[in-house]
Amino acid sequence: MTSGDETTGPSDPTPPEAVTEPLLRPAEGVPPVLTSAAEFAAAAESIAAAHGPIAVDTERASGYRYSQRAYLIQIRRTGAGTFLLDPIEEPAALAPVIEALDGPEWVLHAADQDLPCLREVGFVCRELYDTELAGRLLGLSKVNLAAMVAEFLGLGLVKGHGAADWSRRPLPADWLNYAALDVEVLVELRDAMDAALAAAGKDQWAREEFRFVLERPPAPPRPDRWRKTSNIHTIKNVRTLAAIRELWTAREELAQRRDVAPGRVLPDSAIVTAATANPTSQAELTRLPVFGGPRQRRQAHIWLRALDRARELADADLPPRRSPTTGLPPINRWDQRNPDAAARAARVRPVIREIAEAHQVPTENLLAPEVVRQLCWEGVPLPATAGSVAARQADEGARRWQRDLTAAAIAEALNSVDAEPSATNQTPDAERRD
């Protein structure tokens, strides 16, 4: 589990409770890791016979493996206890557990990180409660699991292995203790947070957000991902950029084939160094930093072929110095590209911030920045109304609670822009005198 960003937002609605008790081990002890079909079937029977929401978590091996698959799945339900499942050896044998979890509410912390790898092995979530997202709606300054368990339950949660290589086998005992603790009090945390949301009048907001997370389609792949190579911004020569692209692509293919994190195959710094030096022989390549080690010597032919491809490219096939823009331009360039949109943004964005502060919710959770940008860039027919703004927001995916809180104020802001003379429609003084 990733603990969640410690985003600084509005002040916490209630002062944190003092941590009164360290949570060092699960109350029932650390359960064994289940690996076989028979063990999965027995776990599924216990889970199905129990009651209430189901706490779910996963551990991945980000930074070690190319894939984002789950290497451990933790499940806890009142009346059944905690189960640690190894989904690697016999993933098809998970079917009874998948069936037992299909229907009841799942409680996850930072669901957008765990749901993809659970779906990859066939799990289906019908009803979600995301404690991290609930914390954001409550305006908490820290929404990592340990901070929230301390604040709402008065417990000190042991952390420390979230970034470990969970593909390792066998898993160390202290890692398993950590993994079991991540679901030990998750349902209790859910209940405490649900009460806080209800007291703040935000429980329906949370339900709409949880449903949105479940129904949101996966984000499309980013174009030109190779342009995220560290320090690529220092490169001005487009032929060198082509070499970086070819080396990055070769590394990506090798990393995917071996299921190793790309940075462990070849660091970004080595890619930039090789592209800049442009060696033409193994001797030249292996004199460069990183490339002189035994593993890189064995792989030298891969990197040299990539550099050869870049050298052989026609000028017309070289990448542009900057990535082709998709979507809207950065908002700081709107003054030149779309002055009317810039004027709308200058009025609308402070209104959004003001509403967010009044309701103690982060601005980005009140209304996604992309929704605000699209609305300001395109505008709505004037005079704007709460209904016309809400319709436009709905087209961009804004939930009902977000529209109810913001549409009328945004309409008023848009109409105030229209009431002012547009800079693009004003006649310069010199022309008026002529």
Secondary structure, 3 states (H helix, E strand, C coil): CCCCCCCCCCCCCCCCCCCCEEECCCCCCCCCEECCHHHHHHHHHHHHHCCCCEEEEEECCECCECCCCCCEEEEEECCCEEEEECCCCCHHHHHHHHHHHCCCEEEECCHHHHHHHHHHCCCCCCEEEEHHHHHHHCCCCCCCHHHHHHHHHCEEECCCCCCCCCCCCCCCHHHHHHHHHHHHCHHHHHHHHHHHHHHCCCHHHHHHHHHHHHHCCCCCCCCCHHHHCCCHHHCCCHHHHHHHHHHHHHHHHHHHHHCCCHHHHCCHHHHHHHHHHCCCCHHHHHCCCCCCCHHHHHCHHHHHHHHHHHHHCCHHHCCCCCCCCCCCCCHHHHHHHCHHHHHHHHHHHHHHHHHHHHCCCCHHHHCCHHHHHHHHHHCCCCCCCHHHHHHHHHHCCCCHHHHHHHHHHHHHHHHHHHHCCCCCCCCCHHHHHC
